[in-house]
Amino acid sequence: MAPIIFYGALISPESLKSYKALPHCLISVGASGAIDWLVEDVQEHTLKDTLAEKGCIGADVVVLQPGEFLLPGFIDTHTQFELLDWLSNVTFPMEAKFSDTDFARRTYESAVRRVIDCGTTTCCYYGTLHLEATKVLADIVHAKGQRAFIGLTHNLALQKCNMDRNCPESYVEPSANVSVDETKELISHIRTISSRPNAHVLPRPHLVQPILTPRFAISCTSELLTSLGKLAALDTSLHIQTHISENKAEIAFTKELFPDAPHYAGVYDSFGLLRNNTVLAHAVHLEDAEIELIAERKAGISHCPTSNFNLSSGVAPIGVYLDRGIKVGLGTDVSGGFSPSILNSVQHASIASKILALQAGSPGASGTKFADRQLSVATLLYLATLGGAEVCDIDKTVGSFAPGKAFDALLVNTRSNAGNPGLWYPDIEIDTPKKDKETLDGLLERFLFCGDDRNISRVYVQGRLIGGKTYRV
């Protein structure tokens, strides 16, 4: 792949409280899909000279139009939810259909395409307990070029949903041994995906990774959790994803099943499943001791506000977790959530923080703390990008723009030709900005709160165009 050079506006998160908004940035993406170099401020009259200094005389340059900007790709740290009544009546019966691999292929082809076009460059997928169907999911994600964890049930990569109790008889694994054996087979399948005949071999690092996926504690016996813990101990690179404290009934049931554990988080910790690459979905009702333990283990939390609202689970105190130094990212939690777009999660995370702030009588963002405060645009952007990368333990690779990092990016179009009447911003105002930095700040805020997939013109992963509104197979 020939190097790609972009010239125009670029936005990149720096911290929970700040981001870079660069109206005149020049960025080069090398053949490996990584960022070679980045020059933050290149005025148009110095563009040719800067390219000459970089040894790029005559190079093709993608020039962004006013109203367009580059943004790091979104990271979805959780795409599936569990609630006991819903599981029994809806989720389990639907997931059982994935024993038919043709059905799985049709469904996953459509679903993964939609997720990519919504701007998700990295996704943590919960597969079903069907090994062959989850292999199909891994193959499809790999072929489409998305970065992912996949589990029977391991998104950023794909893996397998391990469940052997408190599930319908028609949707339960025969034994802990079978569950672990199939998980090992899936891990092997994913890690060799590029070397198999007829695979889409890409000249870049493996984008799809396996992840251990006990659905949640109440669906796993101690025997199964022990086996998964041993598997995790033998391979510290294996990521882990599961649920925690989504609703109060779930918490009570977990304590009943594991009476020796000090709390819900303690169940996972006792089996060696709570560590720096563990993704804990929801965390709506954590006890203080659990917060301390999660921070100590450096595990991450996937905040899924849409499904928490939709299922009346509660409002996760994300500000408290951020103040305690816990890694937090966003999850769409489809189908508990009703949209595959992280933009939807951004908007609902903002509302969730405002609810907590109003209840505490402290509206407005704070410069010193996050608890009981409205989350700022900078914080919301961070959670959707670099925060999610931290939760997935890949922040050295993706989540922001810097030399050496992979170019996982969105080309965002806020112009009228994007076709989104909800994000209306007169092109004449874009074309004649009085203050470039302020204009770019405004475009970002409009995109986060009023944008949708129509405003995502292109989606890049590891420097390769894989989706977006203007993408054509």
C-alpha positions as CSV (number, residue, x, y, z in Angstrom):
1,M,0.0,0.0,0.0
2,A,1.4,3.4,-1.0
3,P,1.7,6.0,1.7
4,I,-1.3,8.3,2.2
5,I,-1.0,12.0,3.1
6,F,-3.9,14.0,4.5
7,Y,-4.0,17.7,4.8
8,G,-6.7,19.5,6.8
9,A,-8.5,19.5,10.2
10,L,-7.7,16.8,12.7
11,I,-8.9,16.2,16.3
12,S,-7.1,13.9,18.7
13,P,-7.7,13.3,22.4
14,E,-4.9,14.1,24.9
15,S,-6.5,13.4,28.3
16,L,-9.9,13.2,30.0
17,K,-9.9,17.0,30.0
18,S,-8.3,18.1,26.8
19,Y,-7.9,17.3,23.1
20,K,-6.0,18.7,20.2
21,A,-8.0,20.6,17.5
22,L,-5.7,21.2,14.6
23,P,-7.2,23.1,11.7
24,H,-4.2,22.8,9.4
25,C,-2.6,19.5,10.0
26,L,-0.4,17.4,7.7
27,I,-0.3,13.7,8.5
28,S,1.4,10.8,6.6
29,V,0.3,7.1,6.9
30,G,2.9,4.6,5.8
31,A,2.6,1.3,3.9
32,S,2.3,-0.6,7.2
33,G,-0.8,1.4,8.1
34,A,1.0,3.2,10.9
35,I,1.4,7.0,11.2
36,D,4.9,8.0,9.9
37,W,4.8,11.6,10.8
38,L,2.5,14.5,11.7
39,V,3.0,18.2,11.5
40,E,0.4,20.1,13.5
41,D,0.3,23.5,11.9
42,V,0.9,23.8,8.1
43,Q,-0.5,26.9,6.5
44,E,-1.5,26.4,2.9
45,H,1.2,28.7,1.6
46,T,3.8,26.5,3.2
47,L,2.3,23.1,2.2
48,K,4.7,22.4,-0.7
49,D,7.8,23.4,1.4
50,T,6.7,21.1,4.2
51,L,6.2,18.2,1.8
52,A,9.6,18.8,0.3
53,E,11.2,18.8,3.8
54,K,9.6,15.4,4.3
55,G,10.8,14.1,1.0
56,C,7.3,13.9,-0.4
57,I,7.6,16.2,-3.5
58,G,4.9,15.2,-6.0
59,A,3.1,13.0,-3.5
60,D,-0.7,12.7,-3.7
61,V,-2.4,14.5,-0.9
62,V,-5.9,14.0,0.3
63,V,-7.1,17.6,1.0
64,L,-10.0,17.8,3.4
65,Q,-12.8,20.3,2.6
66,P,-13.9,22.9,5.1
67,G,-16.4,21.1,7.4
68,E,-14.4,17.8,7.2
69,F,-12.0,16.5,9.8
70,L,-10.1,13.4,10.9
71,L,-11.0,11.8,14.2
72,P,-9.6,8.6,15.8
73,G,-11.9,5.6,15.2
74,F,-14.5,4.7,17.8
75,I,-13.9,1.8,20.2
76,D,-17.0,-0.2,21.3
77,T,-16.0,-2.1,24.4
78,H,-19.2,-4.1,24.7
79,T,-21.8,-5.1,22.2
80,Q,-24.2,-7.5,24.0
81,F,-26.3,-7.3,27.2
82,E,-27.7,-9.8,29.6
83,L,-30.8,-9.5,31.8
84,L,-32.4,-12.6,33.2
85,D,-36.0,-12.2,32.0
86,W,-34.8,-10.9,28.6
87,L,-32.3,-13.7,28.3
88,S,-34.9,-16.4,28.8
89,N,-37.5,-14.9,26.5
90,V,-35.5,-13.2,23.7
91,T,-31.7,-13.5,23.8
92,F,-31.3,-17.2,24.3
93,P,-33.9,-18.2,21.7
94,M,-32.3,-15.9,19.2
95,E,-28.8,-17.0,20.0
96,A,-29.8,-20.7,19.6
97,K,-30.5,-20.0,15.9
98,F,-26.7,-19.5,15.4
99,S,-26.3,-23.3,15.5
100,D,-27.1,-22.8,11.8
101,T,-23.9,-21.4,10.3
102,D,-25.7,-20.1,7.2
103,F,-28.0,-18.1,9.4
104,A,-24.9,-16.9,11.4
105,R,-23.1,-15.9,8.2
106,R,-26.0,-13.9,6.8
107,T,-26.6,-12.2,10.2
108,Y,-23.0,-11.4,10.9
109,E,-22.2,-10.1,7.4
110,S,-24.9,-7.4,7.8
111,A,-24.3,-6.6,11.5
112,V,-20.5,-6.2,11.1
113,R,-20.9,-4.0,8.1
114,R,-23.4,-1.8,10.0
115,V,-21.0,-1.5,13.0
116,I,-18.1,-0.5,10.8
117,D,-20.1,2.1,8.9
118,C,-21.1,3.7,12.2
119,G,-17.5,4.4,12.8
120,T,-16.4,1.6,15.1
121,T,-12.9,0.6,14.2
122,T,-12.4,-1.7,17.2
123,C,-15.1,-3.8,18.7
124,C,-15.5,-6.3,21.5
125,Y,-17.9,-8.9,20.2
126,Y,-19.7,-11.5,22.3
127,G,-20.3,-14.5,20.1
128,T,-22.7,-17.2,21.0
129,L,-21.8,-20.6,22.5
130,H,-21.7,-22.1,19.0
131,L,-18.1,-22.7,18.1
132,E,-18.6,-22.8,14.3
133,A,-20.8,-19.7,14.2
134,T,-18.2,-17.8,16.2
135,K,-15.5,-18.9,13.8
136,V,-17.7,-17.5,11.0
137,L,-17.9,-14.2,12.9
138,A,-14.1,-14.1,13.3
139,D,-13.6,-14.8,9.6
140,I,-16.1,-12.1,8.6
141,V,-14.5,-9.4,10.8
142,H,-11.1,-10.3,9.5
143,A,-12.2,-10.2,5.9
144,K,-13.8,-6.8,6.4
145,G,-10.6,-5.4,8.0
146,Q,-12.0,-4.4,11.4
147,R,-10.0,-4.6,14.6
148,A,-11.8,-6.8,17.1
149,F,-11.9,-9.1,20.1
150,I,-14.1,-12.1,19.7
151,G,-15.1,-14.6,22.3
152,L,-17.0,-17.9,22.7
153,T,-18.6,-15.8,23.9
154,H,-13.5,-13.3,23.4
155,N,-13.8,-7.0,20.5
156,L,-11.8,-6.2,20.1
157,A,-11.5,-9.6,19.0
158,L,-14.0,-12.5,18.9
159,Q,-14.4,-15.4,21.4
160,K,-16.8,-17.8,22.9
161,C,-19.6,-17.3,25.4
162,N,-18.9,-19.7,28.3
163,M,-22.1,-20.6,30.1
164,D,-23.0,-23.9,31.7
165,R,-25.7,-23.1,34.2
166,N,-28.8,-20.8,34.7
167,C,-29.5,-21.1,31.0
168,P,-32.3,-23.0,29.2
169,E,-31.5,-26.7,28.7
170,S,-31.5,-26.1,24.9
171,Y,-28.9,-23.4,25.2
172,V,-26.2,-24.7,27.6
173,E,-22.8,-26.3,27.1
174,P,-22.5,-30.0,27.9
175,S,-19.7,-29.4,30.5
176,A,-16.9,-27.1,31.6
177,N,-14.4,-29.3,29.8
178,V,-16.3,-29.0,26.5
179,S,-16.6,-25.2,27.0
180,V,-12.8,-24.8,27.6
181,D,-11.8,-27.2,24.8
182,E,-14.0,-25.2,22.3
183,T,-12.6,-22.0,23.6
184,K,-9.0,-23.2,23.0
185,E,-10.1,-24.2,19.5
186,L,-11.5,-20.8,18.8
187,I,-8.3,-19.2,20.1
188,S,-6.3,-21.3,17.7
189,H,-8.7,-20.5,14.8
190,I,-8.4,-16.7,15.4
191,R,-4.7,-16.7,15.9
192,T,-4.1,-18.5,12.6
193,I,-6.8,-16.7,10.6
194,S,-4.3,-15.0,8.2
195,S,-2.4,-18.1,7.3
196,R,-5.3,-20.4,6.2
197,P,-5.9,-21.0,2.5
198,N,-8.1,-18.4,0.8
199,A,-8.0,-16.1,3.9
200,H,-7.8,-12.4,3.4
201,V,-4.1,-12.1,4.1
202,L,-3.2,-8.5,5.0
203,P,0.3,-7.1,5.4
204,R,-0.2,-5.8,8.9
205,P,-0.5,-7.1,12.5
206,H,-3.3,-9.4,13.4
207,L,-6.4,-7.2,13.9
208,V,-8.7,-9.9,15.3
209,Q,-7.8,-11.3,18.7
210,P,-9.4,-13.9,21.0
211,I,-10.9,-13.0,24.3
212,L,-12.1,-15.2,27.2
213,T,-15.8,-14.6,27.7
214,P,-17.6,-16.0,30.7
215,R,-21.0,-14.3,30.0
216,F,-21.4,-13.5,33.7
217,A,-20.8,-15.2,37.0
218,I,-24.3,-16.6,37.4
219,S,-24.0,-18.6,34.2
220,C,-20.7,-20.2,35.1
221,T,-19.9,-22.9,37.6
222,S,-16.9,-22.7,39.9
223,E,-15.3,-25.5,37.8
224,L,-15.7,-23.5,34.6
225,L,-14.4,-20.3,36.1
226,T,-11.4,-22.2,37.6
227,S,-10.6,-23.7,34.1
228,L,-10.8,-20.3,32.5
229,G,-8.7,-18.7,35.2
230,K,-6.0,-21.4,34.6
231,L,-6.2,-20.7,30.8
232,A,-5.8,-17.0,31.5
233,A,-2.8,-17.5,33.8
234,L,-1.0,-19.5,31.1
235,D,-1.4,-16.7,28.6
236,T,-1.4,-13.2,30.0
237,S,-2.0,-11.8,26.5
238,L,-5.5,-13.3,26.5
239,H,-8.1,-10.6,27.1
240,I,-11.1,-11.2,29.3
241,Q,-14.7,-9.8,29.0
242,T,-17.7,-10.3,31.2
243,H,-20.5,-8.5,33.0
244,I,-20.6,-7.0,36.5
245,S,-23.3,-5.4,38.6
246,E,-25.7,-4.4,35.9
247,N,-28.8,-4.7,38.1
248,K,-29.5,-5.4,41.7
249,A,-31.3,-8.7,41.2
250,E,-28.2,-10.0,39.3
251,I,-26.0,-8.9,42.2
252,A,-28.1,-10.6,44.8
253,F,-28.2,-13.9,42.8
254,T,-24.4,-13.8,42.3
255,K,-23.9,-13.4,46.1
256,E,-26.2,-16.3,46.7
257,L,-24.3,-18.6,44.2
258,F,-20.8,-17.5,45.5
259,P,-21.3,-17.0,49.3
260,D,-17.6,-17.1,50.0
261,A,-16.8,-14.2,47.8
262,P,-16.6,-10.7,49.4
263,H,-18.6,-9.2,46.6
264,Y,-19.3,-9.5,42.9
265,A,-15.9,-8.3,41.7
266,G,-14.4,-10.7,44.2
267,V,-15.9,-13.6,42.4
268,Y,-13.9,-12.9,39.2
269,D,-10.8,-12.0,41.2
270,S,-10.8,-15.2,43.1
271,F,-10.6,-17.1,39.8
272,G,-7.8,-14.9,38.4
273,L,-10.1,-13.2,35.9
274,L,-9.6,-9.6,37.1
275,R,-6.6,-8.0,35.6
276,N,-5.3,-5.2,33.4
277,N,-6.9,-6.6,30.2
278,T,-10.3,-7.4,31.7
279,V,-13.3,-5.6,30.4
280,L,-16.2,-5.3,32.9
281,A,-19.5,-4.3,31.3
282,H,-22.0,-2.0,33.1
283,A,-20.7,-1.6,36.7
284,V,-23.9,0.3,37.6
285,H,-24.0,-0.7,41.3
286,L,-20.4,-1.3,42.5
287,E,-19.6,-1.3,46.2
288,D,-16.7,0.9,47.4
289,A,-14.5,-2.2,48.1
290,E,-15.1,-3.3,44.5
291,I,-14.1,0.0,43.1
292,E,-10.8,-0.2,45.1
293,L,-10.2,-3.8,43.8
294,I,-10.9,-2.9,40.2
295,A,-8.6,0.1,40.4
296,E,-5.9,-2.0,42.0
297,R,-6.1,-4.8,39.4
298,K,-6.2,-2.1,36.6
299,A,-9.2,-3.6,35.0
300,G,-11.5,-1.5,32.8
301,I,-15.2,-0.6,32.8
302,S,-17.4,-0.5,29.7
303,H,-20.0,2.2,30.3
304,C,-23.2,1.2,28.4
305,P,-25.6,4.1,29.2
306,T,-28.2,3.4,26.5
307,S,-29.0,-0.1,27.7
308,N,-28.8,1.0,31.4
309,F,-31.5,3.5,30.6
310,N,-33.5,1.2,28.3
311,L,-33.6,-1.6,30.8
312,S,-34.0,0.6,33.9
313,S,-30.8,-0.8,35.4
314,G,-29.7,2.5,36.9
315,V,-27.1,5.2,36.2
316,A,-23.5,4.2,36.5
317,P,-21.4,6.7,38.5
318,I,-18.7,7.0,35.9
319,G,-17.3,10.2,37.4
320,V,-16.6,8.3,40.6
321,Y,-14.7,5.7,38.7
322,L,-12.7,8.3,36.8
323,D,-11.8,10.1,40.0
324,R,-10.5,6.8,41.4
325,G,-8.3,6.2,38.3
326,I,-10.3,3.4,36.7
327,K,-10.1,3.0,32.9
328,V,-13.5,3.7,31.3
329,G,-14.7,3.2,27.7
330,L,-18.1,3.2,26.0
331,G,-20.2,0.2,24.8
332,T,-23.3,0.1,22.7
333,D,-24.5,-3.1,24.3
334,V,-26.7,-4.0,21.4
335,S,-29.4,-5.3,21.8
336,G,-29.9,-4.0,25.3
337,G,-28.9,-0.8,23.6
338,F,-30.9,0.0,20.5
339,S,-28.1,1.5,18.3
340,P,-24.8,0.1,17.1
341,S,-23.4,3.7,17.0
342,I,-20.9,4.9,19.7
343,L,-22.3,8.4,18.9
344,N,-25.5,7.2,20.6
345,S,-23.5,6.1,23.6
346,V,-21.7,9.4,23.8
347,Q,-25.0,11.3,23.8
348,H,-26.5,9.0,26.5
349,A,-23.3,9.1,28.6
350,S,-23.7,12.9,28.6
351,I,-27.3,12.6,29.8
352,A,-26.4,10.1,32.5
353,S,-23.7,12.4,33.9
354,K,-26.2,15.3,33.8
355,I,-28.7,13.3,35.8
356,L,-26.2,12.5,38.5
357,A,-25.0,16.2,38.5
358,L,-28.6,17.4,38.9
359,Q,-29.3,14.9,41.7
360,A,-26.1,16.1,43.5
361,G,-27.0,19.8,42.9
362,S,-23.7,20.4,41.1
363,P,-24.5,20.9,37.4
364,G,-21.8,21.9,35.0
365,A,-18.4,20.4,34.2
366,S,-15.6,20.6,36.8
367,G,-11.9,21.4,36.2
368,T,-10.8,19.2,39.2
369,K,-13.2,16.2,39.5
370,F,-15.6,14.1,37.6
371,A,-18.0,12.7,40.2
372,D,-21.4,14.3,40.2
373,R,-20.4,16.5,37.4
374,Q,-21.5,16.8,33.8
375,L,-19.0,15.2,31.5
376,S,-17.4,17.7,29.1
377,V,-16.9,17.3,25.3
378,A,-13.3,16.4,25.9
379,T,-14.2,13.7,28.4
380,L,-16.8,12.2,26.1
381,L,-14.4,12.2,23.2
382,Y,-11.8,10.5,25.3
383,L,-14.2,7.7,26.5
384,A,-15.2,7.0,22.9
385,T,-11.6,6.7,21.6
386,L,-8.5,6.6,23.8
387,G,-10.5,5.6,26.9
388,G,-11.8,2.6,25.1
389,A,-8.3,1.7,23.9
390,E,-7.1,1.8,27.5
391,V,-9.9,-0.5,28.6
392,C,-8.9,-2.9,25.8
393,D,-5.2,-2.5,26.7
394,I,-4.3,-1.3,23.2
395,D,-3.8,2.4,23.9
396,K,-0.2,2.2,22.7
397,T,-1.5,1.2,19.3
398,V,-4.8,3.1,18.7
399,G,-7.1,5.7,20.3
400,S,-5.3,8.9,19.2
401,F,-3.0,10.2,16.4
402,A,0.7,10.0,17.0
403,P,3.7,8.8,15.0
404,G,4.0,5.0,15.3
405,K,0.4,4.5,16.2
406,A,-2.0,2.7,13.8
407,F,-4.1,4.9,11.6
408,D,-7.5,3.9,12.8
409,A,-9.5,6.9,11.8
410,L,-12.8,8.5,10.7
411,L,-13.1,11.1,8.0
412,V,-16.0,13.1,9.3
413,N,-18.2,15.3,7.0
414,T,-20.4,17.9,8.7
415,R,-21.2,19.7,5.4
416,S,-24.8,19.8,4.1
417,N,-23.9,17.2,1.4
418,A,-23.6,14.6,4.1
419,G,-27.4,14.5,4.1
420,N,-28.0,14.7,7.8
421,P,-30.6,17.5,8.5
422,G,-30.0,17.0,12.3
423,L,-26.5,18.3,11.9
424,W,-27.2,21.5,10.1
425,Y,-24.3,23.9,9.8
426,P,-24.4,26.4,6.9
427,D,-21.6,25.7,4.5
428,I,-21.0,29.4,3.9
429,E,-20.1,29.6,7.6
430,I,-17.7,26.7,7.3
431,D,-16.1,28.1,4.2
432,T,-15.4,31.5,5.8
433,P,-14.4,30.7,9.4
434,K,-13.3,33.7,11.5
435,K,-11.4,31.6,14.0
436,D,-10.3,28.1,12.7
437,K,-9.8,26.6,16.2
438,E,-13.1,27.7,17.5
439,T,-14.9,26.5,14.3
440,L,-13.3,23.1,14.7
441,D,-14.4,22.9,18.4
442,G,-17.9,23.7,17.3
443,L,-17.9,21.0,14.5
444,L,-16.7,18.4,17.0
445,E,-19.5,19.2,19.4
446,R,-22.1,19.2,16.7
447,F,-20.9,15.9,15.4
448,L,-20.9,14.2,18.8
449,F,-24.4,15.4,19.7
450,C,-26.2,15.6,16.3
451,G,-24.1,13.4,14.0
452,D,-24.8,9.9,12.8
453,D,-23.4,7.4,10.3
454,R,-24.3,9.8,7.4
455,N,-21.6,12.1,8.6
456,I,-18.9,9.3,8.7
457,S,-17.6,9.6,5.1
458,R,-14.7,7.1,5.5
459,V,-13.5,4.5,8.0
460,Y,-9.9,3.5,8.1
461,V,-8.3,0.6,10.1
462,Q,-4.5,0.2,10.0
463,G,-4.4,2.7,7.2
464,R,-6.9,0.7,5.0
465,L,-10.2,2.1,3.9
466,I,-12.9,-0.4,5.1
467,G,-16.1,1.5,5.4
468,G,-18.1,4.7,5.7
469,K,-20.8,6.4,3.6
470,T,-18.6,6.9,0.5
471,Y,-17.0,3.4,0.8
472,R,-17.7,1.0,-2.1
473,V,-16.7,-2.7,-2.1
